[in-house]
Amino acid sequence: MHPPIPVLLVLGPTASGKSSLAAALASRLGGEVVSADAFAVYRGMDLGTAKPDATVRAAVPHHLIDILEPEERCDASRWVALAESAIQAIHARGRLAIVAGGTPLYTKLLIEGISAGPPRDEGLRAELQQADPASLWSELQRVDPTYAAARHPNDLRRIVRAIEVHRLTGRPYSSFHTTDGTRRDDLRVLQLGLQWDKAELHARIAERVRRMLAAGLIDEVRRLRPRLSPEARQAVGYKEVIEHLDGRLDAEACRAAIELGTRHLAKHQLTWYRRFPDIRWLPGEAPDLATQAERLGRAWLAG
């Protein structure tokens, strides 16, 4: 049996500096970065996803960025398969895979494995999407109280998927996720997390939103809008700009909505990360952050 492949994960809320730290560690540890951002996979979705710029990507190899057209679908299972392929290729080159990005579900499924239920049934899904949301929520609470307890009643996309799986299989959706907390034995993982004071993180989010809009986010969304998949339209920054383009939000309200949506995203990410007990948290504002992370990385690799 082959020894497990080492994979270093850089985690944290949006705007915490994950991409910068991952690139720095790749340079110091002989690594390559694998993006774990649900929307960075799409070509053209640049400003709203805060992709690493061309200079960074020229200096350090990055994977799973700009690999799909914006009208394509990329769910968790597809991303995990792509990430596994990238990690194996990186390891085969004698390099270290450094996974960084803001979609905690993706990183969780990568290190624990995935069992996501049956394929989509487009007919059933269309029927469910036309149903009364309150009745769907009641059905989910009845057939899968475990999954319902972890969802918001307005999270219609996931509610529809859970009911779809139950109707197709007769099993609760939560029963397919049987690997919670159990790590794959073919990967050896170090998780480094970036921690910020709440007020400082909110200030960083506000500045990021300001920069995105100044750089042309509205024009980017206007150009991409006809091609965006239903999932891509829900990305924070894109859905608010679409409302602005439709005349439902003025420019200032759009900026405020993006900022609020990003703060909610950060809170959601941190809630997910509380499920990972072995994250080594580092102060995001530390002037020697990269050196601290490198020291931990080298000790882990030598262990």
MIDOSE-1310 file (N, C-alpha, C; in nm, 2 decimals, decimal comma, always signed):
residues 303
mhpp	+0,08/-0,12/+0,00/+0,00/+0,00/+0,00/+0,09/+0,12/+0,00; +0,05/+0,22/-0,08/+0,13/+0,34/-0,09/+0,11/+0,43/+0,04; +0,21/+0,50/+0,08/+0,20/+0,59/+0,19/+0,10/+0,70/+0,16; +0,03/+0,76/+0,25/-0,06/+0,87/+0,22/+0,00/+0,99/+0,16
ipvl	-0,07/+1,06/+0,08/-0,02/+1,18/+0,01/-0,04/+1,30/+0,11; +0,07/+1,38/+0,13/+0,05/+1,49/+0,22/-0,02/+1,60/+0,15; -0,12/+1,66/+0,21/-0,20/+1,78/+0,16/-0,21/+1,88/+0,27; -0,17/+2,00/+0,24/-0,17/+2,11/+0,33/-0,29/+2,20/+0,29
lvlg	-0,38/+2,22/+0,39/-0,50/+2,30/+0,36/-0,49/+2,44/+0,43; -0,51/+2,55/+0,36/-0,52/+2,68/+0,41/-0,66/+2,73/+0,42; -0,71/+2,74/+0,54/-0,86/+2,77/+0,56/-0,88/+2,91/+0,62; -1,00/+2,95/+0,62/-1,04/+3,07/+0,69/-1,15/+3,14/+0,62
ptas	-1,21/+3,24/+0,68/-1,32/+3,31/+0,62/-1,28/+3,39/+0,50; -1,37/+3,43/+0,42/-1,34/+3,52/+0,30/-1,27/+3,65/+0,35; -1,18/+3,69/+0,27/-1,10/+3,81/+0,29/-1,00/+3,80/+0,40; -0,97/+3,67/+0,44/-0,87/+3,65/+0,55/-0,73/+3,64/+0,50
gkss	-0,71/+3,63/+0,37/-0,57/+3,62/+0,32/-0,53/+3,48/+0,28; -0,62/+3,39/+0,26/-0,59/+3,25/+0,23/-0,50/+3,24/+0,10; -0,54/+3,31/+0,00/-0,47/+3,29/-0,13/-0,33/+3,34/-0,12; -0,31/+3,45/-0,05/-0,17/+3,50/-0,03/-0,08/+3,41/+0,05
laaa	-0,14/+3,36/+0,15/-0,06/+3,26/+0,24/-0,03/+3,13/+0,16; -0,13/+3,08/+0,09/-0,11/+2,96/+0,01/+0,00/+2,98/-0,09; +0,00/+3,09/-0,16/+0,11/+3,12/-0,26/+0,25/+3,13/-0,19; +0,25/+3,20/-0,08/+0,38/+3,21/-0,01/+0,43/+3,07/+0,04
lasr	+0,34/+2,99/+0,09/+0,38/+2,85/+0,13/+0,42/+2,77/+0,01; +0,36/+2,78/-0,10/+0,40/+2,71/-0,22/+0,54/+2,74/-0,26; +0,57/+2,87/-0,25/+0,71/+2,91/-0,29/+0,81/+2,86/-0,19; +0,78/+2,86/-0,06/+0,87/+2,82/+0,05/+0,89/+2,67/+0,06
lgge	+0,78/+2,59/+0,03/+0,78/+2,45/+0,06/+0,78/+2,37/-0,07; +0,79/+2,43/-0,19/+0,80/+2,35/-0,31/+0,66/+2,30/-0,34; +0,56/+2,38/-0,34/+0,42/+2,33/-0,36/+0,35/+2,40/-0,48; +0,23/+2,35/-0,50/+0,14/+2,41/-0,60/+0,00/+2,42/-0,53
vvsa	-0,07/+2,52/-0,57/-0,20/+2,56/-0,51/-0,31/+2,50/-0,58; -0,40/+2,44/-0,51/-0,53/+2,38/-0,56/-0,64/+2,47/-0,51; -0,71/+2,54/-0,59/-0,82/+2,63/-0,54/-0,94/+2,55/-0,50; -0,99/+2,59/-0,38/-1,12/+2,52/-0,33/-1,23/+2,63/-0,32
dafa	-1,24/+2,71/-0,43/-1,34/+2,81/-0,44/-1,45/+2,76/-0,54; -1,57/+2,76/-0,50/-1,68/+2,70/-0,59/-1,70/+2,78/-0,71; -1,66/+2,91/-0,72/-1,68/+2,99/-0,84/-1,55/+3,03/-0,91; -1,44/+3,01/-0,85/-1,31/+3,04/-0,92/-1,29/+2,94/-1,04
vyrg	-1,36/+2,83/-1,04/-1,35/+2,74/-1,15/-1,40/+2,80/-1,28; -1,48/+2,90/-1,28/-1,54/+2,96/-1,40/-1,46/+3,07/-1,46; -1,44/+3,05/-1,59/-1,37/+3,16/-1,67/-1,45/+3,29/-1,67; -1,39/+3,40/-1,65/-1,46/+3,52/-1,65/-1,51/+3,57/-1,52
mdlg	-1,53/+3,48/-1,43/-1,58/+3,53/-1,29/-1,45/+3,56/-1,21; -1,39/+3,67/-1,24/-1,26/+3,71/-1,19/-1,27/+3,80/-1,07; -1,33/+3,92/-1,09/-1,33/+4,02/-0,98/-1,41/+3,97/-0,86; -1,53/+3,92/-0,88/-1,62/+3,88/-0,77/-1,57/+3,76/-0,69
takp	-1,47/+3,68/-0,75/-1,42/+3,57/-0,68/-1,28/+3,60/-0,62; -1,23/+3,72/-0,65/-1,09/+3,76/-0,60/-0,99/+3,65/-0,63; -0,99/+3,61/-0,76/-0,88/+3,51/-0,80/-0,74/+3,57/-0,78; -0,64/+3,49/-0,76/-0,51/+3,54/-0,76/-0,48/+3,60/-0,89
datv	-0,40/+3,71/-0,89/-0,38/+3,78/-1,02/-0,27/+3,70/-1,11; -0,25/+3,75/-1,23/-0,17/+3,68/-1,32/-0,02/+3,67/-1,27; +0,02/+3,77/-1,20/+0,16/+3,77/-1,15/+0,18/+3,66/-1,05; +0,09/+3,64/-0,96/+0,09/+3,53/-0,86/+0,09/+3,40/-0,93
raav	+0,00/+3,38/-1,02/-0,02/+3,26/-1,09/+0,09/+3,22/-1,18; +0,16/+3,32/-1,23/+0,28/+3,30/-1,31/+0,40/+3,25/-1,22; +0,40/+3,30/-1,10/+0,51/+3,26/-1,01/+0,49/+3,12/-0,94; +0,36/+3,09/-0,92/+0,32/+2,96/-0,85/+0,21/+2,89/-0,93
phhl	+0,23/+2,77/-0,96/+0,12/+2,70/-1,03/+0,00/+2,69/-0,95; -0,12/+2,72/-1,01/-0,25/+2,71/-0,95/-0,34/+2,62/-1,03; -0,42/+2,54/-0,96/-0,51/+2,45/-1,03/-0,65/+2,48/-0,99; -0,74/+2,43/-1,08/-0,89/+2,44/-1,06/-0,93/+2,59/-1,06
idil	-0,87/+2,67/-1,14/-0,91/+2,81/-1,17/-0,92/+2,82/-1,32; -1,03/+2,88/-1,36/-1,06/+2,91/-1,50/-1,06/+2,78/-1,58; -1,13/+2,67/-1,53/-1,13/+2,55/-1,61/-1,27/+2,52/-1,67; -1,37/+2,59/-1,63/-1,50/+2,57/-1,69/-1,56/+2,70/-1,74
epee	-1,66/+2,68/-1,83/-1,73/+2,80/-1,88/-1,84/+2,83/-1,78; -1,88/+2,96/-1,77/-1,98/+3,00/-1,66/-2,11/+2,94/-1,67; -2,15/+2,88/-1,79/-2,28/+2,82/-1,80/-2,28/+2,67/-1,76; -2,16/+2,62/-1,73/-2,15/+2,48/-1,69/-2,18/+2,46/-1,54
rcda	-2,21/+2,34/-1,50/-2,23/+2,31/-1,36/-2,11/+2,25/-1,30; -2,08/+2,28/-1,17/-1,98/+2,22/-1,10/-2,02/+2,20/-0,95; -2,06/+2,08/-0,92/-2,11/+2,05/-0,78/-1,99/+1,99/-0,70; -2,02/+1,96/-0,58/-1,91/+1,91/-0,49/-1,84/+1,79/-0,54
srwv	-1,92/+1,69/-0,59/-1,86/+1,57/-0,64/-1,77/+1,59/-0,75; -1,81/+1,68/-0,85/-1,72/+1,71/-0,96/-1,60/+1,78/-0,92; -1,61/+1,87/-0,82/-1,49/+1,94/-0,78/-1,39/+1,84/-0,71; -1,45/+1,76/-0,62/-1,36/+1,66/-0,55/-1,28/+1,57/-0,65
alae	-1,35/+1,53/-0,75/-1,28/+1,44/-0,85/-1,17/+1,52/-0,92; -1,20/+1,65/-0,95/-1,09/+1,73/-1,02/-0,98/+1,76/-0,92; -1,01/+1,78/-0,80/-0,91/+1,81/-0,70/-0,82/+1,69/-0,67; -0,88/+1,57/-0,66/-0,81/+1,45/-0,64/-0,71/+1,42/-0,76
saiq	-0,75/+1,45/-0,88/-0,67/+1,43/-0,99/-0,55/+1,53/-0,99; -0,58/+1,66/-0,95/-0,47/+1,76/-0,94/-0,37/+1,72/-0,83; -0,42/+1,68/-0,72/-0,33/+1,64/-0,60/-0,24/+1,52/-0,64; -0,30/+1,42/-0,71/-0,21/+1,31/-0,74/-0,11/+1,35/-0,84
aiha	-0,14/+1,44/-0,94/-0,04/+1,48/-1,04/+0,07/+1,57/-0,97; +0,03/+1,65/-0,88/+0,13/+1,74/-0,80/+0,22/+1,65/-0,72; +0,16/+1,55/-0,65/+0,25/+1,46/-0,57/+0,34/+1,38/-0,66; +0,29/+1,34/-0,78/+0,38/+1,26/-0,87/+0,50/+1,34/-0,92
rgrl	+0,48/+1,47/-0,92/+0,60/+1,56/-0,96/+0,69/+1,59/-0,84; +0,66/+1,53/-0,73/+0,74/+1,55/-0,61/+0,72/+1,69/-0,54; +0,60/+1,74/-0,57/+0,56/+1,87/-0,51/+0,45/+1,85/-0,40; +0,43/+1,96/-0,33/+0,33/+1,95/-0,22/+0,20/+2,02/-0,27
aiva	+0,09/+1,95/-0,25/-0,04/+2,01/-0,28/-0,09/+2,10/-0,17; -0,12/+2,22/-0,20/-0,17/+2,32/-0,10/-0,31/+2,36/-0,14; -0,41/+2,32/-0,07/-0,55/+2,35/-0,10/-0,59/+2,47/-0,03; -0,64/+2,57/-0,10/-0,69/+2,69/-0,04/-0,81/+2,74/-0,10
ggtp	-0,91/+2,79/-0,02/-1,03/+2,84/-0,08/-1,14/+2,85/+0,02; -1,25/+2,92/-0,02/-1,35/+2,95/+0,08/-1,48/+2,87/+0,07; -1,47/+2,74/+0,02/-1,59/+2,66/+0,02/-1,56/+2,54/+0,11; -1,60/+2,55/+0,24/-1,56/+2,45/+0,34/-1,62/+2,31/+0,31
lytk	-1,74/+2,30/+0,24/-1,79/+2,17/+0,21/-1,69/+2,10/+0,12; -1,63/+2,17/+0,02/-1,54/+2,10/-0,07/-1,42/+2,04/+0,00; -1,36/+2,12/+0,09/-1,25/+2,07/+0,16/-1,28/+1,96/+0,26; -1,40/+1,97/+0,32/-1,45/+1,86/+0,41/-1,46/+1,73/+0,34
llie	-1,53/+1,74/+0,22/-1,55/+1,62/+0,14/-1,42/+1,56/+0,08; -1,32/+1,65/+0,05/-1,20/+1,61/+0,00/-1,12/+1,52/+0,10; -1,12/+1,56/+0,23/-1,04/+1,49/+0,33/-1,12/+1,38/+0,40; -1,25/+1,38/+0,39/-1,33/+1,27/+0,45/-1,39/+1,18/+0,35
gisa	-1,39/+1,21/+0,22/-1,46/+1,13/+0,12/-1,60/+1,18/+0,10; -1,66/+1,13/-0,01/-1,79/+1,18/-0,05/-1,88/+1,06/-0,09; -2,00/+1,07/-0,05/-2,11/+0,98/-0,09/-2,23/+1,06/-0,11; -2,26/+1,11/-0,22/-2,36/+1,22/-0,24/-2,50/+1,18/-0,29
gppr	-2,52/+1,05/-0,29/-2,66/+1,01/-0,33/-2,67/+0,99/-0,48; -2,79/+0,97/-0,53/-2,80/+0,94/-0,68/-2,79/+1,06/-0,76; -2,78/+1,04/-0,89/-2,77/+1,15/-0,99/-2,90/+1,23/-0,98; -2,89/+1,36/-1,03/-3,01/+1,44/-1,04/-3,11/+1,39/-1,13
degl	-3,24/+1,41/-1,09/-3,35/+1,38/-1,18/-3,42/+1,51/-1,22; -3,39/+1,55/-1,34/-3,43/+1,69/-1,38/-3,58/+1,70/-1,37; -3,66/+1,60/-1,41/-3,81/+1,61/-1,40/-3,86/+1,63/-1,26; -3,81/+1,55/-1,17/-3,85/+1,56/-1,03/-3,80/+1,69/-0,97
rael	-3,68/+1,73/-1,01/-3,63/+1,86/-0,96/-3,72/+1,98/-1,00; -3,76/+1,98/-1,13/-3,84/+2,09/-1,18/-3,97/+2,09/-1,10; -4,03/+1,97/-1,08/-4,15/+1,96/-1,00/-4,14/+2,02/-0,86; -4,03/+1,98/-0,79/-4,00/+2,03/-0,66/-3,98/+2,18/-0,65
qqad	-3,91/+2,23/-0,76/-3,88/+2,38/-0,76/-4,01/+2,46/-0,78; -4,11/+2,40/-0,83/-4,24/+2,47/-0,84/-4,33/+2,46/-0,72; -4,29/+2,37/-0,63/-4,38/+2,34/-0,51/-4,37/+2,46/-0,41; -4,46/+2,46/-0,32/-4,46/+2,56/-0,21/-4,34/+2,54/-0,12
pasl	-4,25/+2,64/-0,10/-4,13/+2,62/-0,01/-4,17/+2,57/+0,13; -4,28/+2,62/+0,18/-4,31/+2,59/+0,32/-4,35/+2,44/+0,33; -4,41/+2,38/+0,23/-4,45/+2,24/+0,23/-4,32/+2,16/+0,21; -4,23/+2,21/+0,13/-4,10/+2,13/+0,11/-4,02/+2,13/+0,24
wsel	-4,02/+2,24/+0,31/-3,95/+2,24/+0,44/-4,02/+2,15/+0,54; -4,15/+2,14/+0,54/-4,22/+2,05/+0,63/-4,19/+1,90/+0,59; -4,18/+1,88/+0,46/-4,15/+1,74/+0,42/-4,01/+1,70/+0,46; -3,91/+1,79/+0,45/-3,78/+1,76/+0,48/-3,77/+1,74/+0,63
qrvd	-3,83/+1,82/+0,72/-3,83/+1,79/+0,86/-3,89/+1,66/+0,90; -3,98/+1,61/+0,82/-4,05/+1,48/+0,85/-3,96/+1,37/+0,80; -3,90/+1,38/+0,68/-3,83/+1,26/+0,62/-3,68/+1,26/+0,66; -3,63/+1,37/+0,70/-3,48/+1,38/+0,73/-3,46/+1,49/+0,83
ptya	-3,50/+1,47/+0,95/-3,48/+1,57/+1,06/-3,34/+1,60/+1,09; -3,25/+1,50/+1,07/-3,11/+1,53/+1,09/-3,05/+1,64/+0,99; -3,09/+1,62/+0,86/-3,04/+1,72/+0,76/-3,11/+1,85/+0,78; -3,24/+1,85/+0,81/-3,32/+1,97/+0,83/-3,26/+2,05/+0,95
aarh	-3,21/+1,99/+1,05/-3,16/+2,06/+1,17/-3,04/+2,14/+1,13; -2,97/+2,11/+1,02/-2,85/+2,18/+0,98/-2,87/+2,28/+0,87; -3,00/+2,30/+0,83/-3,04/+2,38/+0,72/-3,12/+2,50/+0,77; -3,13/+2,61/+0,69/-3,22/+2,72/+0,71/-3,34/+2,69/+0,62
pndl	-3,46/+2,73/+0,67/-3,58/+2,70/+0,59/-3,58/+2,77/+0,45; -3,50/+2,87/+0,44/-3,49/+2,94/+0,31/-3,39/+2,89/+0,21; -3,31/+2,78/+0,26/-3,21/+2,73/+0,17/-3,27/+2,63/+0,08; -3,35/+2,69/-0,02/-3,43/+2,60/-0,11/-3,35/+2,51/-0,19
rriv	-3,24/+2,55/-0,24/-3,16/+2,46/-0,33/-3,12/+2,33/-0,26; -3,07/+2,34/-0,14/-3,04/+2,22/-0,06/-3,16/+2,14/-0,02; -3,26/+2,21/+0,02/-3,39/+2,14/+0,06/-3,44/+2,06/-0,06; -3,44/+2,11/-0,18/-3,49/+2,04/-0,30/-3,40/+1,92/-0,32
raie	-3,27/+1,93/-0,31/-3,18/+1,82/-0,34/-3,21/+1,71/-0,23; -3,23/+1,74/-0,11/-3,25/+1,64/-0,01/-3,38/+1,57/-0,03; -3,48/+1,64/-0,06/-3,61/+1,57/-0,09/-3,60/+1,49/-0,22; -3,53/+1,54/-0,32/-3,51/+1,46/-0,44/-3,45/+1,33/-0,41
vhrl	-3,34/+1,33/-0,33/-3,27/+1,21/-0,30/-3,37/+1,11/-0,22; -3,44/+1,17/-0,13/-3,53/+1,08/-0,05/-3,64/+1,02/-0,13; -3,69/+1,10/-0,23/-3,80/+1,04/-0,31/-3,75/+0,94/-0,41; -3,62/+0,95/-0,45/-3,56/+0,86/-0,55/-3,52/+0,73/-0,48
tgrp	-3,47/+0,74/-0,35/-3,41/+0,63/-0,29/-3,49/+0,57/-0,17; -3,58/+0,65/-0,11/-3,64/+0,61/+0,01/-3,55/+0,63/+0,13; -3,43/+0,68/+0,11/-3,34/+0,70/+0,22/-3,32/+0,85/+0,25; -3,30/+0,89/+0,38/-3,27/+1,03/+0,41/-3,14/+1,07/+0,35
yssf	-3,13/+1,20/+0,30/-3,01/+1,25/+0,24/-2,89/+1,24/+0,33; -2,92/+1,27/+0,46/-2,81/+1,26/+0,56/-2,75/+1,13/+0,57; -2,82/+1,02/+0,53/-2,76/+0,89/+0,55/-2,65/+0,86/+0,44; -2,65/+0,94/+0,34/-2,54/+0,92/+0,24/-2,41/+0,98/+0,28
httd	-2,42/+1,07/+0,38/-2,29/+1,14/+0,43/-2,25/+1,06/+0,55; -2,19/+0,94/+0,52/-2,15/+0,85/+0,63/-2,01/+0,87/+0,68; -1,93/+0,96/+0,62/-1,79/+0,98/+0,66/-1,77/+1,09/+0,75; -1,87/+1,16/+0,81/-1,85/+1,28/+0,89/-1,75/+1,25/+1,00
gtrr	-1,64/+1,32/+1,00/-1,54/+1,31/+1,11/-1,44/+1,20/+1,09; -1,46/+1,12/+0,99/-1,36/+1,01/+0,96/-1,28/+1,04/+0,84; -1,15/+1,05/+0,86/-1,06/+1,09/+0,76/-1,02/+0,98/+0,66; -1,00/+1,02/+0,54/-0,95/+0,92/+0,44/-0,81/+0,88/+0,48
ddlr	-0,77/+0,75/+0,46/-0,64/+0,71/+0,50/-0,54/+0,72/+0,39; -0,58/+0,77/+0,27/-0,48/+0,78/+0,16/-0,43/+0,93/+0,15; -0,47/+1,02/+0,24/-0,42/+1,15/+0,25/-0,37/+1,18/+0,39; -0,26/+1,25/+0,40/-0,22/+1,30/+0,54/-0,23/+1,45/+0,53
vlql	-0,31/+1,50/+0,63/-0,35/+1,64/+0,61/-0,30/+1,73/+0,73; -0,26/+1,85/+0,69/-0,24/+1,96/+0,79/-0,33/+2,07/+0,75; -0,41/+2,12/+0,85/-0,50/+2,23/+0,83/-0,45/+2,35/+0,90; -0,43/+2,46/+0,83/-0,39/+2,59/+0,89/-0,50/+2,69/+0,87
glqw	-0,55/+2,75/+0,97/-0,66/+2,85/+0,96/-0,61/+2,99/+0,99; -0,67/+3,08/+0,93/-0,64/+3,23/+0,95/-0,75/+3,29/+1,03; -0,71/+3,34/+1,15/-0,80/+3,40/+1,24/-0,79/+3,55/+1,25; -0,91/+3,62/+1,25/-0,91/+3,76/+1,26/-1,01/+3,81/+1,36
dkae	-0,98/+3,92/+1,42/-1,08/+3,99/+1,50/-1,20/+4,02/+1,41; -1,32/+4,01/+1,47/-1,44/+4,03/+1,39/-1,45/+4,17/+1,32; -1,42/+4,27/+1,40/-1,43/+4,41/+1,34/-1,32/+4,43/+1,23; -1,20/+4,37/+1,25/-1,10/+4,38/+1,15/-1,14/+4,31/+1,03
lhar	-1,19/+4,19/+1,04/-1,24/+4,11/+0,93/-1,34/+4,19/+0,85; -1,44/+4,25/+0,92/-1,54/+4,32/+0,85/-1,48/+4,44/+0,77; -1,38/+4,50/+0,83/-1,32/+4,61/+0,76/-1,25/+4,56/+0,64; -1,18/+4,45/+0,64/-1,12/+4,39/+0,53/-1,22/+4,36/+0,42
iaer	-1,34/+4,31/+0,46/-1,44/+4,27/+0,37/-1,49/+4,40/+0,30; -1,51/+4,51/+0,37/-1,56/+4,63/+0,32/-1,46/+4,69/+0,21; -1,33/+4,68/+0,24/-1,23/+4,72/+0,15/-1,22/+4,64/+0,03; -1,24/+4,51/+0,04/-1,24/+4,42/-0,07/-1,36/+4,45/-0,17
vrrm	-1,47/+4,47/-0,11/-1,59/+4,50/-0,19/-1,57/+4,64/-0,27; -1,51/+4,73/-0,20/-1,48/+4,86/-0,26/-1,39/+4,84/-0,38; -1,28/+4,76/-0,36/-1,19/+4,74/-0,47/-1,25/+4,67/-0,59; -1,33/+4,57/-0,56/-1,40/+4,49/-0,66/-1,49/+4,58/-0,75
laag	-1,56/+4,67/-0,69/-1,65/+4,76/-0,76/-1,57/+4,86/-0,84; -1,46/+4,91/-0,78/-1,38/+5,01/-0,85/-1,31/+4,95/-0,97; -1,28/+4,82/-0,96/-1,21/+4,75/-1,07/-1,30/+4,71/-1,18; -1,44/+4,72/-1,16/-1,53/+4,69/-1,27/-1,62/+4,57/-1,26
lide	-1,65/+4,54/-1,13/-1,74/+4,42/-1,11/-1,87/+4,43/-1,18; -1,93/+4,55/-1,19/-2,06/+4,56/-1,25/-2,05/+4,53/-1,40; -1,94/+4,58/-1,46/-1,93/+4,55/-1,61/-1,90/+4,40/-1,63; -1,83/+4,34/-1,53/-1,80/+4,19/-1,55/-1,93/+4,11/-1,54
vrrl	-2,02/+4,15/-1,45/-2,14/+4,08/-1,43/-2,23/+4,10/-1,55; -2,24/+4,23/-1,60/-2,32/+4,26/-1,72/-2,27/+4,18/-1,84; -2,14/+4,16/-1,86/-2,09/+4,08/-1,97/-2,12/+3,93/-1,96; -2,11/+3,88/-1,83/-2,13/+3,74/-1,81/-2,27/+3,69/-1,79
rprl	-2,36/+3,78/-1,76/-2,49/+3,75/-1,71/-2,57/+3,65/-1,81; -2,56/+3,67/-1,94/-2,64/+3,58/-2,02/-2,59/+3,43/-2,02; -2,47/+3,41/-1,97/-2,40/+3,28/-1,97/-2,40/+3,22/-1,83; -2,44/+3,29/-1,73/-2,42/+3,23/-1,59/-2,52/+3,12/-1,56
spea	-2,47/+3,01/-1,51/-2,55/+2,90/-1,47/-2,64/+2,94/-1,35; -2,74/+2,87/-1,32/-2,82/+2,91/-1,20/-2,74/+2,91/-1,07; -2,64/+2,82/-1,06/-2,55/+2,82/-0,94/-2,46/+2,95/-0,94; -2,40/+2,98/-1,05/-2,31/+3,09/-1,06/-2,39/+3,22/-1,03
rqav	-2,51/+3,23/-1,07/-2,59/+3,35/-1,04/-2,61/+3,38/-0,89; -2,59/+3,27/-0,81/-2,61/+3,29/-0,67/-2,48/+3,33/-0,59; -2,37/+3,34/-0,67/-2,25/+3,38/-0,60/-2,26/+3,52/-0,54; -2,21/+3,53/-0,42/-2,21/+3,67/-0,36/-2,14/+3,76/-0,44
gyke	-2,19/+3,88/-0,47/-2,14/+3,98/-0,56/-2,21/+3,98/-0,69; -2,24/+3,86/-0,74/-2,30/+3,85/-0,87/-2,45/+3,86/-0,86; -2,51/+3,80/-0,76/-2,66/+3,81/-0,75/-2,70/+3,95/-0,71; -2,62/+4,02/-0,63/-2,65/+4,16/-0,59/-2,63/+4,25/-0,71
vieh	-2,53/+4,23/-0,79/-2,51/+4,32/-0,91/-2,63/+4,29/-1,01; -2,67/+4,17/-1,02/-2,78/+4,14/-1,11/-2,91/+4,22/-1,07; -2,93/+4,22/-0,94/-3,04/+4,31/-0,89/-3,02/+4,45/-0,92; -2,90/+4,50/-0,91/-2,87/+4,64/-0,95/-2,90/+4,66/-1,10
ldgr	-2,85/+4,57/-1,18/-2,88/+4,58/-1,33/-3,02/+4,58/-1,36; -3,10/+4,51/-1,28/-3,25/+4,50/-1,30/-3,32/+4,62/-1,24; -3,25/+4,71/-1,18/-3,31/+4,83/-1,13/-3,37/+4,82/-0,99; -3,34/+4,70/-0,92/-3,40/+4,68/-0,79/-3,31/+4,73/-0,68
ldae	-3,18/+4,76/-0,71/-3,09/+4,82/-0,61/-3,02/+4,93/-0,68; -3,00/+5,05/-0,61/-2,92/+5,15/-0,67/-2,77/+5,12/-0,63; -2,68/+5,20/-0,68/-2,54/+5,17/-0,67/-2,49/+5,15/-0,52; -2,54/+5,24/-0,43/-2,50/+5,23/-0,29/-2,56/+5,11/-0,22
acra	-2,69/+5,09/-0,25/-2,76/+4,97/-0,20/-2,69/+4,84/-0,24; -2,65/+4,84/-0,37/-2,58/+4,72/-0,42/-2,45/+4,70/-0,35; -2,37/+4,80/-0,33/-2,25/+4,79/-0,25/-2,27/+4,74/-0,11; -2,37/+4,79/-0,04/-2,40/+4,75/+0,09/-2,45/+4,61/+0,10
aiel	-2,53/+4,56/+0,00/-2,58/+4,43/-0,01/-2,47/+4,33/-0,03; -2,37/+4,36/-0,12/-2,25/+4,27/-0,14/-2,17/+4,26/-0,01; -2,15/+4,37/+0,06/-2,08/+4,37/+0,18/-2,15/+4,28/+0,29; -2,28/+4,30/+0,30/-2,35/+4,22/+0,40/-2,35/+4,08/+0,36
gtrh	-2,37/+4,05/+0,23/-2,37/+3,91/+0,19/-2,23/+3,84/+0,21; -2,13/+3,92/+0,20/-1,99/+3,86/+0,22/-1,97/+3,84/+0,37; -2,02/+3,93/+0,46/-2,01/+3,91/+0,60/-2,09/+3,78/+0,64; -2,21/+3,76/+0,58/-2,28/+3,64/+0,61/-2,21/+3,52/+0,57
lakh	-2,14/+3,53/+0,45/-2,06/+3,42/+0,40/-1,95/+3,38/+0,50; -1,88/+3,49/+0,54/-1,77/+3,46/+0,64/-1,82/+3,39/+0,77; -1,94/+3,44/+0,81/-1,99/+3,37/+0,93/-2,03/+3,23/+0,91; -2,08/+3,20/+0,79/-2,11/+3,06/+0,75/-1,99/+2,98/+0,74
qltw	-1,88/+3,03/+0,68/-1,76/+2,96/+0,67/-1,70/+2,92/+0,81; -1,70/+3,02/+0,90/-1,65/+3,00/+1,04/-1,73/+2,89/+1,11; -1,86/+2,89/+1,09/-1,95/+2,79/+1,15/-1,91/+2,65/+1,10; -1,88/+2,64/+0,97/-1,83/+2,51/+0,92/-1,70/+2,47/+0,98
yrrf	-1,61/+2,57/+0,99/-1,47/+2,53/+1,04/-1,47/+2,49/+1,19; -1,58/+2,52/+1,26/-1,58/+2,47/+1,40/-1,60/+2,32/+1,40; -1,64/+2,26/+1,29/-1,65/+2,11/+1,28/-1,52/+2,05/+1,26; -1,41/+2,12/+1,23/-1,28/+2,07/+1,21/-1,19/+2,09/+1,33
pdir	-1,19/+2,00/+1,42/-1,12/+2,02/+1,55/-0,97/+2,04/+1,55; -0,91/+1,99/+1,44/-0,76/+1,99/+1,43/-0,70/+2,11/+1,35; -0,78/+2,21/+1,32/-0,72/+2,33/+1,25/-0,62/+2,40/+1,35; -0,50/+2,43/+1,29/-0,41/+2,51/+1,37/-0,43/+2,65/+1,33
wlpg	-0,49/+2,73/+1,42/-0,52/+2,87/+1,39/-0,40/+2,96/+1,41; -0,39/+3,05/+1,31/-0,28/+3,15/+1,31/-0,34/+3,29/+1,31; -0,28/+3,39/+1,37/-0,33/+3,52/+1,37/-0,31/+3,58/+1,23; -0,42/+3,62/+1,16/-0,40/+3,67/+1,02/-0,32/+3,79/+1,01
eapd	-0,32/+3,87/+1,12/-0,25/+4,00/+1,11/-0,10/+3,99/+1,14; -0,05/+3,87/+1,18/+0,09/+3,86/+1,22/+0,18/+3,90/+1,11; +0,28/+3,98/+1,14/+0,38/+4,02/+1,04/+0,46/+3,90/+0,99; +0,48/+3,80/+1,08/+0,56/+3,68/+1,04/+0,47/+3,56/+1,01
latq	+0,35/+3,59/+0,96/+0,25/+3,48/+0,93/+0,31/+3,37/+0,85; +0,37/+3,41/+0,73/+0,42/+3,31/+0,64/+0,53/+3,22/+0,71; +0,61/+3,29/+0,79/+0,72/+3,21/+0,86/+0,66/+3,12/+0,96; +0,56/+3,16/+1,04/+0,49/+3,07/+1,13/+0,43/+2,95/+1,06
aerl	+0,36/+2,98/+0,95/+0,30/+2,87/+0,87/+0,40/+2,78/+0,81; +0,51/+2,83/+0,76/+0,62/+2,75/+0,71/+0,68/+2,66/+0,81; +0,70/+2,71/+0,93/+0,76/+2,63/+1,04/+0,67/+2,51/+1,07; +0,54/+2,54/+1,08/+0,44/+2,43/+1,11/+0,44/+2,33/+0,99
graw	+0,45/+2,38/+0,87/+0,45/+2,29/+0,76/+0,57/+2,20/+0,75; +0,68/+2,26/+0,78/+0,81/+2,18/+0,77/+0,81/+2,07/+0,88; +0,76/+2,11/+1,00/+0,76/+2,01/+1,11/+0,66/+1,90/+1,08; +0,55/+1,93/+1,02/+0,45/+1,83/+0,98/+0,51/+1,74/+0,87
lag	+0,57/+1,80/+0,77/+0,63/+1,72/+0,66/+0,74/+1,62/+0,71; +0,81/+1,67/+0,81/+0,92/+1,59/+0,87/+0,87/+1,48/+0,96; +0,74/+1,49/+1,01/+0,69/+1,40/+1,11/+0,65/+1,26/+1,05
